[in-house]
Amino acid sequence: MKSNAPIPDQRPAQPSSLTRPGARSGATCPSCGSARLTSLSMTLTDGTPVNFSSCHNCEHRVWADEQGSLAFADVLTRATKKKVVS
Ligand SMILES: [Zn+2]
């Protein structure tokens, strides 16, 4: 039970490309700084175009319209404005 095989020292390389030139602002998570964001564009029921970003690292979520960030409560208000629940 001898193992003379040296174990290679393999450390995970630190990603050094978190900030890429030409990347649009807001491409990183405002909470943890991760670049692993999923961005979706959608239109709310009141016609407001919004962009939804979700962070894969910390699950921070950002809603934004063309004017900037939106409060989630505001998104809910807009999204349910024209819905009829009976
Ligand atoms: Zn994050």
PDB file of the backbone (N, CA, C, O) and the ligand in Angstrom, with CONECT records:
HET     ZN  A 101       1
ATOM      1  N   MET A   1       0.858  -1.206   0.000  1.00  0.00           N
ATOM      2  CA  MET A   1       0.000   0.000   0.000  1.00  0.00           C
ATOM      3  C   MET A   1       0.878   1.235   0.000  1.00  0.00           C
ATOM      4  O   MET A   1       0.815   2.075   0.898  1.00  0.00           O
ATOM      5  N   LYS A   2       1.679   1.316  -1.009  1.00  0.00           N
ATOM      6  CA  LYS A   2       2.523   2.503  -1.153  1.00  0.00           C
ATOM      7  C   LYS A   2       2.109   3.292  -2.379  1.00  0.00           C
ATOM      8  O   LYS A   2       1.827   2.737  -3.441  1.00  0.00           O
ATOM      9  N   SER A   3       2.082   4.541  -2.209  1.00  0.00           N
ATOM     10  CA  SER A   3       1.755   5.390  -3.349  1.00  0.00           C
ATOM     11  C   SER A   3       2.842   6.440  -3.484  1.00  0.00           C
ATOM     12  O   SER A   3       2.929   7.387  -2.703  1.00  0.00           O
ATOM     13  N   ASN A   4       3.655   6.242  -4.486  1.00  0.00           N
ATOM     14  CA  ASN A   4       4.741   7.197  -4.691  1.00  0.00           C
ATOM     15  C   ASN A   4       4.372   8.292  -5.685  1.00  0.00           C
ATOM     16  O   ASN A   4       5.149   9.209  -5.953  1.00  0.00           O
ATOM     17  N   ALA A   5       3.177   8.167  -6.216  1.00  0.00           N
ATOM     18  CA  ALA A   5       2.778   9.165  -7.227  1.00  0.00           C
ATOM     19  C   ALA A   5       2.562  10.509  -6.553  1.00  0.00           C
ATOM     20  O   ALA A   5       1.736  10.641  -5.650  1.00  0.00           O
ATOM     21  N   PRO A   6       3.288  11.467  -6.986  1.00  0.00           N
ATOM     22  CA  PRO A   6       3.084  12.817  -6.428  1.00  0.00           C
ATOM     23  C   PRO A   6       1.733  13.376  -6.847  1.00  0.00           C
ATOM     24  O   PRO A   6       1.284  13.217  -7.982  1.00  0.00           O
ATOM     25  N   ILE A   7       1.124  14.019  -5.907  1.00  0.00           N
ATOM     26  CA  ILE A   7      -0.167  14.642  -6.224  1.00  0.00           C
ATOM     27  C   ILE A   7       0.097  16.034  -6.787  1.00  0.00           C
ATOM     28  O   ILE A   7       0.679  16.883  -6.112  1.00  0.00           O
ATOM     29  N   PRO A   8      -0.319  16.255  -7.981  1.00  0.00           N
ATOM     30  CA  PRO A   8      -0.090  17.584  -8.563  1.00  0.00           C
ATOM     31  C   PRO A   8      -0.857  18.658  -7.805  1.00  0.00           C
ATOM     32  O   PRO A   8      -2.002  18.470  -7.393  1.00  0.00           O
ATOM     33  N   ASP A   9      -0.212  19.740  -7.646  1.00  0.00           N
ATOM     34  CA  ASP A   9      -0.820  20.854  -6.920  1.00  0.00           C
ATOM     35  C   ASP A   9      -1.707  21.644  -7.873  1.00  0.00           C
ATOM     36  O   ASP A   9      -1.270  22.564  -8.563  1.00  0.00           O
ATOM     37  N   GLN A  10      -2.953  21.247  -7.878  1.00  0.00           N
ATOM     38  CA  GLN A  10      -3.874  21.904  -8.810  1.00  0.00           C
ATOM     39  C   GLN A  10      -4.851  22.763  -8.028  1.00  0.00           C
ATOM     40  O   GLN A  10      -5.818  22.275  -7.443  1.00  0.00           O
ATOM     41  N   ARG A  11      -4.581  23.993  -8.037  1.00  0.00           N
ATOM     42  CA  ARG A  11      -5.519  24.915  -7.392  1.00  0.00           C
ATOM     43  C   ARG A  11      -6.408  25.558  -8.452  1.00  0.00           C
ATOM     44  O   ARG A  11      -5.950  25.866  -9.552  1.00  0.00           O
ATOM     45  N   PRO A  12      -7.636  25.750  -8.127  1.00  0.00           N
ATOM     46  CA  PRO A  12      -8.510  26.423  -9.108  1.00  0.00           C
ATOM     47  C   PRO A  12      -8.005  27.831  -9.384  1.00  0.00           C
ATOM     48  O   PRO A  12      -7.735  28.613  -8.472  1.00  0.00           O
ATOM     49  N   ALA A  13      -7.892  28.117 -10.632  1.00  0.00           N
ATOM     50  CA  ALA A  13      -7.394  29.438 -11.009  1.00  0.00           C
ATOM     51  C   ALA A  13      -8.445  30.497 -10.698  1.00  0.00           C
ATOM     52  O   ALA A  13      -9.639  30.304 -10.925  1.00  0.00           O
ATOM     53  N   GLN A  14      -7.982  31.579 -10.191  1.00  0.00           N
ATOM     54  CA  GLN A  14      -8.897  32.684  -9.939  1.00  0.00           C
ATOM     55  C   GLN A  14      -9.282  33.343 -11.264  1.00  0.00           C
ATOM     56  O   GLN A  14      -8.419  33.733 -12.051  1.00  0.00           O
ATOM     57  N   PRO A  15     -10.559  33.459 -11.492  1.00  0.00           N
ATOM     58  CA  PRO A  15     -10.956  34.145 -12.731  1.00  0.00           C
ATOM     59  C   PRO A  15     -10.551  35.611 -12.681  1.00  0.00           C
ATOM     60  O   PRO A  15     -10.836  36.325 -11.719  1.00  0.00           O
ATOM     61  N   SER A  16      -9.896  36.028 -13.717  1.00  0.00           N
ATOM     62  CA  SER A  16      -9.382  37.405 -13.725  1.00  0.00           C
ATOM     63  C   SER A  16     -10.138  38.263 -14.724  1.00  0.00           C
ATOM     64  O   SER A  16      -9.713  39.370 -15.054  1.00  0.00           O
ATOM     65  N   SER A  17     -11.256  37.748 -15.200  1.00  0.00           N
ATOM     66  CA  SER A  17     -11.975  38.494 -16.234  1.00  0.00           C
ATOM     67  C   SER A  17     -13.348  38.929 -15.727  1.00  0.00           C
ATOM     68  O   SER A  17     -14.331  38.931 -16.467  1.00  0.00           O
ATOM     69  N   LEU A  18     -13.388  39.296 -14.448  1.00  0.00           N
ATOM     70  CA  LEU A  18     -14.671  39.732 -13.915  1.00  0.00           C
ATOM     71  C   LEU A  18     -15.124  41.035 -14.552  1.00  0.00           C
ATOM     72  O   LEU A  18     -16.316  41.254 -14.770  1.00  0.00           O
ATOM     73  N   THR A  19     -14.175  41.884 -14.843  1.00  0.00           N
ATOM     74  CA  THR A  19     -14.513  43.135 -15.512  1.00  0.00           C
ATOM     75  C   THR A  19     -13.949  43.090 -16.915  1.00  0.00           C
ATOM     76  O   THR A  19     -12.734  43.068 -17.115  1.00  0.00           O
ATOM     77  N   ARG A  20     -14.834  43.077 -17.869  1.00  0.00           N
ATOM     78  CA  ARG A  20     -14.389  43.024 -19.249  1.00  0.00           C
ATOM     79  C   ARG A  20     -14.580  44.374 -19.919  1.00  0.00           C
ATOM     80  O   ARG A  20     -15.599  45.036 -19.724  1.00  0.00           O
ATOM     81  N   PRO A  21     -13.613  44.768 -20.695  1.00  0.00           N
ATOM     82  CA  PRO A  21     -13.766  46.042 -21.418  1.00  0.00           C
ATOM     83  C   PRO A  21     -14.938  45.970 -22.385  1.00  0.00           C
ATOM     84  O   PRO A  21     -15.093  44.993 -23.118  1.00  0.00           O
ATOM     85  N   GLY A  22     -15.739  46.984 -22.381  1.00  0.00           N
ATOM     86  CA  GLY A  22     -16.868  47.008 -23.289  1.00  0.00           C
ATOM     87  C   GLY A  22     -18.133  46.454 -22.676  1.00  0.00           C
ATOM     88  O   GLY A  22     -19.209  46.556 -23.264  1.00  0.00           O
ATOM     89  N   ALA A  23     -18.011  45.869 -21.500  1.00  0.00           N
ATOM     90  CA  ALA A  23     -19.203  45.353 -20.843  1.00  0.00           C
ATOM     91  C   ALA A  23     -20.071  46.511 -20.384  1.00  0.00           C
ATOM     92  O   ALA A  23     -19.581  47.534 -19.907  1.00  0.00           O
ATOM     93  N   ARG A  24     -21.370  46.322 -20.540  1.00  0.00           N
ATOM     94  CA  ARG A  24     -22.270  47.387 -20.134  1.00  0.00           C
ATOM     95  C   ARG A  24     -22.294  47.513 -18.616  1.00  0.00           C
ATOM     96  O   ARG A  24     -22.080  46.540 -17.892  1.00  0.00           O
ATOM     97  N   SER A  25     -22.549  48.686 -18.166  1.00  0.00           N
ATOM     98  CA  SER A  25     -22.644  48.876 -16.727  1.00  0.00           C
ATOM     99  C   SER A  25     -23.857  48.117 -16.208  1.00  0.00           C
ATOM    100  O   SER A  25     -24.877  48.006 -16.888  1.00  0.00           O
ATOM    101  N   GLY A  26     -23.730  47.608 -15.012  1.00  0.00           N
ATOM    102  CA  GLY A  26     -24.806  46.826 -14.452  1.00  0.00           C
ATOM    103  C   GLY A  26     -24.686  45.354 -14.781  1.00  0.00           C
ATOM    104  O   GLY A  26     -25.601  44.579 -14.505  1.00  0.00           O
ATOM    105  N   ALA A  27     -23.554  44.954 -15.373  1.00  0.00           N
ATOM    106  CA  ALA A  27     -23.377  43.555 -15.735  1.00  0.00           C
ATOM    107  C   ALA A  27     -22.905  42.725 -14.557  1.00  0.00           C
ATOM    108  O   ALA A  27     -22.805  41.502 -14.653  1.00  0.00           O
ATOM    109  N   THR A  28     -22.620  43.378 -13.462  1.00  0.00           N
ATOM    110  CA  THR A  28     -22.206  42.643 -12.275  1.00  0.00           C
ATOM    111  C   THR A  28     -23.236  42.832 -11.171  1.00  0.00           C
ATOM    112  O   THR A  28     -23.941  43.839 -11.117  1.00  0.00           O
ATOM    113  N   CYS A  29     -23.303  41.852 -10.308  1.00  0.00           N
ATOM    114  CA  CYS A  29     -24.274  41.878  -9.224  1.00  0.00           C
ATOM    115  C   CYS A  29     -23.958  43.020  -8.261  1.00  0.00           C
ATOM    116  O   CYS A  29     -22.829  43.114  -7.780  1.00  0.00           O
ATOM    117  N   PRO A  30     -24.917  43.879  -7.971  1.00  0.00           N
ATOM    118  CA  PRO A  30     -24.675  44.976  -7.028  1.00  0.00           C
ATOM    119  C   PRO A  30     -24.507  44.489  -5.604  1.00  0.00           C
ATOM    120  O   PRO A  30     -24.050  45.233  -4.737  1.00  0.00           O
ATOM    121  N   SER A  31     -24.871  43.250  -5.363  1.00  0.00           N
ATOM    122  CA  SER A  31     -24.785  42.722  -4.007  1.00  0.00           C
ATOM    123  C   SER A  31     -23.450  42.042  -3.742  1.00  0.00           C
ATOM    124  O   SER A  31     -22.809  42.310  -2.726  1.00  0.00           O
ATOM    125  N   CYS A  32     -23.027  41.163  -4.646  1.00  0.00           N
ATOM    126  CA  CYS A  32     -21.810  40.398  -4.402  1.00  0.00           C
ATOM    127  C   CYS A  32     -20.741  40.651  -5.454  1.00  0.00           C
ATOM    128  O   CYS A  32     -19.603  40.211  -5.288  1.00  0.00           O
ATOM    129  N   GLY A  33     -21.077  41.347  -6.530  1.00  0.00           N
ATOM    130  CA  GLY A  33     -20.089  41.683  -7.544  1.00  0.00           C
ATOM    131  C   GLY A  33     -19.869  40.592  -8.578  1.00  0.00           C
ATOM    132  O   GLY A  33     -19.013  40.729  -9.452  1.00  0.00           O
ATOM    133  N   SER A  34     -20.628  39.515  -8.489  1.00  0.00           N
ATOM    134  CA  SER A  34     -20.468  38.429  -9.437  1.00  0.00           C
ATOM    135  C   SER A  34     -20.957  38.843 -10.814  1.00  0.00           C
ATOM    136  O   SER A  34     -21.909  39.612 -10.944  1.00  0.00           O
ATOM    137  N   ALA A  35     -20.294  38.323 -11.838  1.00  0.00           N
ATOM    138  CA  ALA A  35     -20.709  38.607 -13.213  1.00  0.00           C
ATOM    139  C   ALA A  35     -21.660  37.545 -13.736  1.00  0.00           C
ATOM    140  O   ALA A  35     -22.081  37.584 -14.892  1.00  0.00           O
ATOM    141  N   ARG A  36     -21.989  36.612 -12.887  1.00  0.00           N
ATOM    142  CA  ARG A  36     -22.866  35.528 -13.338  1.00  0.00           C
ATOM    143  C   ARG A  36     -24.317  35.945 -13.192  1.00  0.00           C
ATOM    144  O   ARG A  36     -25.036  35.471 -12.312  1.00  0.00           O
ATOM    145  N   LEU A  37     -24.720  36.826 -14.057  1.00  0.00           N
ATOM    146  CA  LEU A  37     -26.084  37.318 -14.017  1.00  0.00           C
ATOM    147  C   LEU A  37     -26.867  36.801 -15.214  1.00  0.00           C
ATOM    148  O   LEU A  37     -26.336  36.662 -16.316  1.00  0.00           O
ATOM    149  N   THR A  38     -28.121  36.524 -14.974  1.00  0.00           N
ATOM    150  CA  THR A  38     -29.034  36.239 -16.070  1.00  0.00           C
ATOM    151  C   THR A  38     -29.951  37.438 -16.227  1.00  0.00           C
ATOM    152  O   THR A  38     -30.609  37.863 -15.277  1.00  0.00           O
ATOM    153  N   SER A  39     -29.987  37.975 -17.434  1.00  0.00           N
ATOM    154  CA  SER A  39     -30.823  39.143 -17.677  1.00  0.00           C
ATOM    155  C   SER A  39     -31.961  38.781 -18.618  1.00  0.00           C
ATOM    156  O   SER A  39     -31.759  38.135 -19.647  1.00  0.00           O
ATOM    157  N   LEU A  40     -33.135  39.202 -18.253  1.00  0.00           N
ATOM    158  CA  LEU A  40     -34.306  38.979 -19.087  1.00  0.00           C
ATOM    159  C   LEU A  40     -34.985  40.315 -19.341  1.00  0.00           C
ATOM    160  O   LEU A  40     -35.084  41.165 -18.456  1.00  0.00           O
ATOM    161  N   SER A  41     -35.442  40.474 -20.555  1.00  0.00           N
ATOM    162  CA  SER A  41     -36.239  41.647 -20.871  1.00  0.00           C
ATOM    163  C   SER A  41     -37.688  41.226 -21.023  1.00  0.00           C
ATOM    164  O   SER A  41     -38.001  40.239 -21.689  1.00  0.00           O
ATOM    165  N   MET A  42     -38.553  41.981 -20.402  1.00  0.00           N
ATOM    166  CA  MET A  42     -39.972  41.647 -20.509  1.00  0.00           C
ATOM    167  C   MET A  42     -40.791  42.915 -20.414  1.00  0.00           C
ATOM    168  O   MET A  42     -40.282  43.987 -20.085  1.00  0.00           O
ATOM    169  N   THR A  43     -42.045  42.773 -20.703  1.00  0.00           N
ATOM    170  CA  THR A  43     -42.942  43.914 -20.633  1.00  0.00           C
ATOM    171  C   THR A  43     -44.045  43.609 -19.629  1.00  0.00           C
ATOM    172  O   THR A  43     -44.710  42.574 -19.693  1.00  0.00           O
ATOM    173  N   LEU A  44     -44.214  44.533 -18.710  1.00  0.00           N
ATOM    174  CA  LEU A  44     -45.243  44.338 -17.702  1.00  0.00           C
ATOM    175  C   LEU A  44     -46.622  44.561 -18.321  1.00  0.00           C
ATOM    176  O   LEU A  44     -46.749  45.081 -19.430  1.00  0.00           O
ATOM    177  N   THR A  45     -47.643  44.156 -17.581  1.00  0.00           N
ATOM    178  CA  THR A  45     -48.996  44.225 -18.131  1.00  0.00           C
ATOM    179  C   THR A  45     -49.451  45.649 -18.383  1.00  0.00           C
ATOM    180  O   THR A  45     -50.396  45.863 -19.143  1.00  0.00           O
ATOM    181  N   ASP A  46     -48.809  46.625 -17.769  1.00  0.00           N
ATOM    182  CA  ASP A  46     -49.190  48.005 -18.051  1.00  0.00           C
ATOM    183  C   ASP A  46     -48.353  48.599 -19.180  1.00  0.00           C
ATOM    184  O   ASP A  46     -48.440  49.791 -19.472  1.00  0.00           O
ATOM    185  N   GLY A  47     -47.536  47.746 -19.814  1.00  0.00           N
ATOM    186  CA  GLY A  47     -46.775  48.183 -20.977  1.00  0.00           C
ATOM    187  C   GLY A  47     -45.387  48.688 -20.672  1.00  0.00           C
ATOM    188  O   GLY A  47     -44.684  49.136 -21.577  1.00  0.00           O
ATOM    189  N   THR A  48     -44.969  48.628 -19.415  1.00  0.00           N
ATOM    190  CA  THR A  48     -43.649  49.113 -19.052  1.00  0.00           C
ATOM    191  C   THR A  48     -42.590  48.061 -19.386  1.00  0.00           C
ATOM    192  O   THR A  48     -42.636  46.949 -18.859  1.00  0.00           O
ATOM    193  N   PRO A  49     -41.634  48.402 -20.261  1.00  0.00           N
ATOM    194  CA  PRO A  49     -40.550  47.467 -20.536  1.00  0.00           C
ATOM    195  C   PRO A  49     -39.559  47.449 -19.382  1.00  0.00           C
ATOM    196  O   PRO A  49     -39.090  48.499 -18.944  1.00  0.00           O
ATOM    197  N   VAL A  50     -39.246  46.278 -18.901  1.00  0.00           N
ATOM    198  CA  VAL A  50     -38.342  46.161 -17.769  1.00  0.00           C
ATOM    199  C   VAL A  50     -37.272  45.121 -18.065  1.00  0.00           C
ATOM    200  O   VAL A  50     -37.432  44.265 -18.935  1.00  0.00           O
ATOM    201  N   ASN A  51     -36.192  45.217 -17.327  1.00  0.00           N
ATOM    202  CA  ASN A  51     -35.124  44.232 -17.416  1.00  0.00           C
ATOM    203  C   ASN A  51     -34.954  43.595 -16.048  1.00  0.00           C
ATOM    204  O   ASN A  51     -34.809  44.277 -15.033  1.00  0.00           O
ATOM    205  N   PHE A  52     -34.975  42.295 -16.047  1.00  0.00           N
ATOM    206  CA  PHE A  52     -34.845  41.551 -14.804  1.00  0.00           C
ATOM    207  C   PHE A  52     -33.507  40.832 -14.796  1.00  0.00           C
ATOM    208  O   PHE A  52     -33.190  40.087 -15.723  1.00  0.00           O
ATOM    209  N   SER A  53     -32.726  41.055 -13.753  1.00  0.00           N
ATOM    210  CA  SER A  53     -31.436  40.387 -13.623  1.00  0.00           C
ATOM    211  C   SER A  53     -31.431  39.544 -12.362  1.00  0.00           C
ATOM    212  O   SER A  53     -31.846  39.995 -11.294  1.00  0.00           O
ATOM    213  N   SER A  54     -30.960  38.324 -12.496  1.00  0.00           N
ATOM    214  CA  SER A  54     -30.881  37.422 -11.349  1.00  0.00           C
ATOM    215  C   SER A  54     -29.456  36.919 -11.207  1.00  0.00           C
ATOM    216  O   SER A  54     -28.849  36.467 -12.178  1.00  0.00           O
ATOM    217  N   CYS A  55     -28.921  37.001  -9.988  1.00  0.00           N
ATOM    218  CA  CYS A  55     -27.545  36.589  -9.744  1.00  0.00           C
ATOM    219  C   CYS A  55     -27.486  35.107  -9.415  1.00  0.00           C
ATOM    220  O   CYS A  55     -28.224  34.621  -8.558  1.00  0.00           O
ATOM    221  N   HIS A  56     -26.604  34.395 -10.102  1.00  0.00           N
ATOM    222  CA  HIS A  56     -26.461  32.961  -9.836  1.00  0.00           C
ATOM    223  C   HIS A  56     -25.680  32.722  -8.552  1.00  0.00           C
ATOM    224  O   HIS A  56     -25.770  31.650  -7.954  1.00  0.00           O
ATOM    225  N   ASN A  57     -24.937  33.694  -8.143  1.00  0.00           N
ATOM    226  CA  ASN A  57     -24.056  33.501  -6.995  1.00  0.00           C
ATOM    227  C   ASN A  57     -24.790  33.684  -5.678  1.00  0.00           C
ATOM    228  O   ASN A  57     -24.676  32.843  -4.786  1.00  0.00           O
ATOM    229  N   CYS A  58     -25.535  34.762  -5.542  1.00  0.00           N
ATOM    230  CA  CYS A  58     -26.180  35.054  -4.258  1.00  0.00           C
ATOM    231  C   CYS A  58     -27.695  35.193  -4.402  1.00  0.00           C
ATOM    232  O   CYS A  58     -28.392  35.470  -3.426  1.00  0.00           O
ATOM    233  N   GLU A  59     -28.207  34.998  -5.634  1.00  0.00           N
ATOM    234  CA  GLU A  59     -29.643  35.052  -5.904  1.00  0.00           C
ATOM    235  C   GLU A  59     -30.235  36.437  -5.666  1.00  0.00           C
ATOM    236  O   GLU A  59     -31.439  36.593  -5.461  1.00  0.00           O
ATOM    237  N   HIS A  60     -29.366  37.428  -5.698  1.00  0.00           N
ATOM    238  CA  HIS A  60     -29.861  38.794  -5.648  1.00  0.00           C
ATOM    239  C   HIS A  60     -30.610  39.097  -6.943  1.00  0.00           C
ATOM    240  O   HIS A  60     -30.173  38.685  -8.017  1.00  0.00           O
ATOM    241  N   ARG A  61     -31.707  39.796  -6.856  1.00  0.00           N
ATOM    242  CA  ARG A  61     -32.502  40.077  -8.041  1.00  0.00           C
ATOM    243  C   ARG A  61     -32.704  41.567  -8.203  1.00  0.00           C
ATOM    244  O   ARG A  61     -32.941  42.295  -7.239  1.00  0.00           O
ATOM    245  N   VAL A  62     -32.603  41.999  -9.439  1.00  0.00           N
ATOM    246  CA  VAL A  62     -32.718  43.417  -9.738  1.00  0.00           C
ATOM    247  C   VAL A  62     -33.741  43.611 -10.847  1.00  0.00           C
ATOM    248  O   VAL A  62     -33.684  42.967 -11.894  1.00  0.00           O
ATOM    249  N   TRP A  63     -34.654  44.497 -10.593  1.00  0.00           N
ATOM    250  CA  TRP A  63     -35.585  44.927 -11.630  1.00  0.00           C
ATOM    251  C   TRP A  63     -35.209  46.334 -12.049  1.00  0.00           C
ATOM    252  O   TRP A  63     -34.897  47.175 -11.206  1.00  0.00           O
ATOM    253  N   ALA A  64     -35.236  46.589 -13.332  1.00  0.00           N
ATOM    254  CA  ALA A  64     -34.903  47.922 -13.795  1.00  0.00           C
ATOM    255  C   ALA A  64     -35.731  48.267 -15.020  1.00  0.00           C
ATOM    256  O   ALA A  64     -36.000  47.411 -15.863  1.00  0.00           O
ATOM    257  N   ASP A  65     -36.125  49.510 -15.110  1.00  0.00           N
ATOM    258  CA  ASP A  65     -36.732  49.976 -16.346  1.00  0.00           C
ATOM    259  C   ASP A  65     -35.746  50.929 -17.009  1.00  0.00           C
ATOM    260  O   ASP A  65     -34.591  51.016 -16.593  1.00  0.00           O
ATOM    261  N   GLU A  66     -36.184  51.626 -18.013  1.00  0.00           N
ATOM    262  CA  GLU A  66     -35.256  52.477 -18.758  1.00  0.00           C
ATOM    263  C   GLU A  66     -34.742  53.644 -17.920  1.00  0.00           C
ATOM    264  O   GLU A  66     -33.756  54.290 -18.276  1.00  0.00           O
ATOM    265  N   GLN A  67     -35.412  53.904 -16.820  1.00  0.00           N
ATOM    266  CA  GLN A  67     -34.979  55.002 -15.963  1.00  0.00           C
ATOM    267  C   GLN A  67     -34.067  54.544 -14.838  1.00  0.00           C
ATOM    268  O   GLN A  67     -33.474  55.369 -14.143  1.00  0.00           O
ATOM    269  N   GLY A  68     -33.952  53.248 -14.656  1.00  0.00           N
ATOM    270  CA  GLY A  68     -33.093  52.775 -13.577  1.00  0.00           C
ATOM    271  C   GLY A  68     -33.745  51.645 -12.820  1.00  0.00           C
ATOM    272  O   GLY A  68     -34.626  50.951 -13.327  1.00  0.00           O
ATOM    273  N   SER A  69     -33.298  51.478 -11.610  1.00  0.00           N
ATOM    274  CA  SER A  69     -33.780  50.349 -10.822  1.00  0.00           C
ATOM    275  C   SER A  69     -35.215  50.569 -10.386  1.00  0.00           C
ATOM    276  O   SER A  69     -35.663  51.694 -10.167  1.00  0.00           O
ATOM    277  N   LEU A  70     -35.909  49.471 -10.270  1.00  0.00           N
ATOM    278  CA  LEU A  70     -37.282  49.505  -9.816  1.00  0.00           C
ATOM    279  C   LEU A  70     -37.385  48.762  -8.498  1.00  0.00           C
ATOM    280  O   LEU A  70     -36.692  47.770  -8.270  1.00  0.00           O
ATOM    281  N   ALA A  71     -38.254  49.252  -7.638  1.00  0.00           N
ATOM    282  CA  ALA A  71     -38.549  48.486  -6.434  1.00  0.00           C
ATOM    283  C   ALA A  71     -39.430  47.315  -6.815  1.00  0.00           C
ATOM    284  O   ALA A  71     -40.314  47.427  -7.665  1.00  0.00           O
ATOM    285  N   PHE A  72     -39.175  46.203  -6.176  1.00  0.00           N
ATOM    286  CA  PHE A  72     -39.936  45.007  -6.527  1.00  0.00           C
ATOM    287  C   PHE A  72     -41.428  45.217  -6.274  1.00  0.00           C
ATOM    288  O   PHE A  72     -42.263  44.706  -7.020  1.00  0.00           O
ATOM    289  N   ALA A  73     -41.757  45.952  -5.246  1.00  0.00           N
ATOM    290  CA  ALA A  73     -43.160  46.230  -4.958  1.00  0.00           C
ATOM    291  C   ALA A  73     -43.788  47.016  -6.093  1.00  0.00           C
ATOM    292  O   ALA A  73     -44.964  46.835  -6.411  1.00  0.00           O
ATOM    293  N   ASP A  74     -42.998  47.893  -6.705  1.00  0.00           N
ATOM    294  CA  ASP A  74     -43.506  48.670  -7.821  1.00  0.00           C
ATOM    295  C   ASP A  74     -43.745  47.767  -9.025  1.00  0.00           C
ATOM    296  O   ASP A  74     -44.724  47.933  -9.751  1.00  0.00           O
ATOM    297  N   VAL A  75     -42.839  46.807  -9.230  1.00  0.00           N
ATOM    298  CA  VAL A  75     -43.013  45.849 -10.316  1.00  0.00           C
ATOM    299  C   VAL A  75     -44.292  45.056 -10.111  1.00  0.00           C
ATOM    300  O   VAL A  75     -45.067  44.846 -11.044  1.00  0.00           O
ATOM    301  N   LEU A  76     -44.498  44.625  -8.895  1.00  0.00           N
ATOM    302  CA  LEU A  76     -45.711  43.855  -8.596  1.00  0.00           C
ATOM    303  C   LEU A  76     -46.957  44.689  -8.843  1.00  0.00           C
ATOM    304  O   LEU A  76     -47.951  44.200  -9.377  1.00  0.00           O
ATOM    305  N   THR A  77     -46.891  45.952  -8.448  1.00  0.00           N
ATOM    306  CA  THR A  77     -48.038  46.829  -8.641  1.00  0.00           C
ATOM    307  C   THR A  77     -48.348  46.987 -10.122  1.00  0.00           C
ATOM    308  O   THR A  77     -49.504  46.929 -10.543  1.00  0.00           O
ATOM    309  N   ARG A  78     -47.301  47.188 -10.893  1.00  0.00           N
ATOM    310  CA  ARG A  78     -47.510  47.364 -12.338  1.00  0.00           C
ATOM    311  C   ARG A  78     -47.972  46.064 -12.982  1.00  0.00           C
ATOM    312  O   ARG A  78     -48.846  46.058 -13.848  1.00  0.00           O
ATOM    313  N   ALA A  79     -47.369  44.964 -12.541  1.00  0.00           N
ATOM    314  CA  ALA A  79     -47.658  43.681 -13.180  1.00  0.00           C
ATOM    315  C   ALA A  79     -49.070  43.214 -12.893  1.00  0.00           C
ATOM    316  O   ALA A  79     -49.636  42.424 -13.649  1.00  0.00           O
ATOM    317  N   THR A  80     -49.636  43.699 -11.804  1.00  0.00           N
ATOM    318  CA  THR A  80     -50.975  43.232 -11.434  1.00  0.00           C
ATOM    319  C   THR A  80     -52.029  44.305 -11.669  1.00  0.00           C
ATOM    320  O   THR A  80     -53.189  44.150 -11.288  1.00  0.00           O
ATOM    321  N   LYS A  81     -51.608  45.390 -12.302  1.00  0.00           N
ATOM    322  CA  LYS A  81     -52.511  46.527 -12.427  1.00  0.00           C
ATOM    323  C   LYS A  81     -53.756  46.171 -13.216  1.00  0.00           C
ATOM    324  O   LYS A  81     -54.865  46.569 -12.861  1.00  0.00           O
ATOM    325  N   LYS A  82     -53.564  45.414 -14.293  1.00  0.00           N
ATOM    326  CA  LYS A  82     -54.698  45.158 -15.181  1.00  0.00           C
ATOM    327  C   LYS A  82     -55.270  43.761 -15.026  1.00  0.00           C
ATOM    328  O   LYS A  82     -56.140  43.337 -15.786  1.00  0.00           O
ATOM    329  N   LYS A  83     -54.770  43.069 -14.040  1.00  0.00           N
ATOM    330  CA  LYS A  83     -55.311  41.726 -13.851  1.00  0.00           C
ATOM    331  C   LYS A  83     -56.620  41.786 -13.094  1.00  0.00           C
ATOM    332  O   LYS A  83     -56.789  42.582 -12.171  1.00  0.00           O
ATOM    333  N   VAL A  84     -57.522  40.950 -13.493  1.00  0.00           N
ATOM    334  CA  VAL A  84     -58.824  40.897 -12.821  1.00  0.00           C
ATOM    335  C   VAL A  84     -58.938  39.554 -12.100  1.00  0.00           C
ATOM    336  O   VAL A  84     -58.960  38.487 -12.713  1.00  0.00           O
ATOM    337  N   VAL A  85     -59.009  39.651 -10.806  1.00  0.00           N
ATOM    338  CA  VAL A  85     -59.159  38.444 -10.019  1.00  0.00           C
ATOM    339  C   VAL A  85     -60.569  38.384  -9.468  1.00  0.00           C
ATOM    340  O   VAL A  85     -60.984  39.256  -8.706  1.00  0.00           O
ATOM    341  N   SER A  86     -61.279  37.389  -9.841  1.00  0.00           N
ATOM    342  CA  SER A  86     -62.664  37.300  -9.389  1.00  0.00           C
ATOM    343  C   SER A  86     -62.903  36.040  -8.570  1.00  0.00           C
ATOM    344  O   SER A  86     -64.021  35.806  -8.110  1.00  0.00           O
TER     345      SER A  86
HETATM  346 ZN    ZN A 101     -24.856  38.333  -6.389  1.00  0.00          ZN2+
END
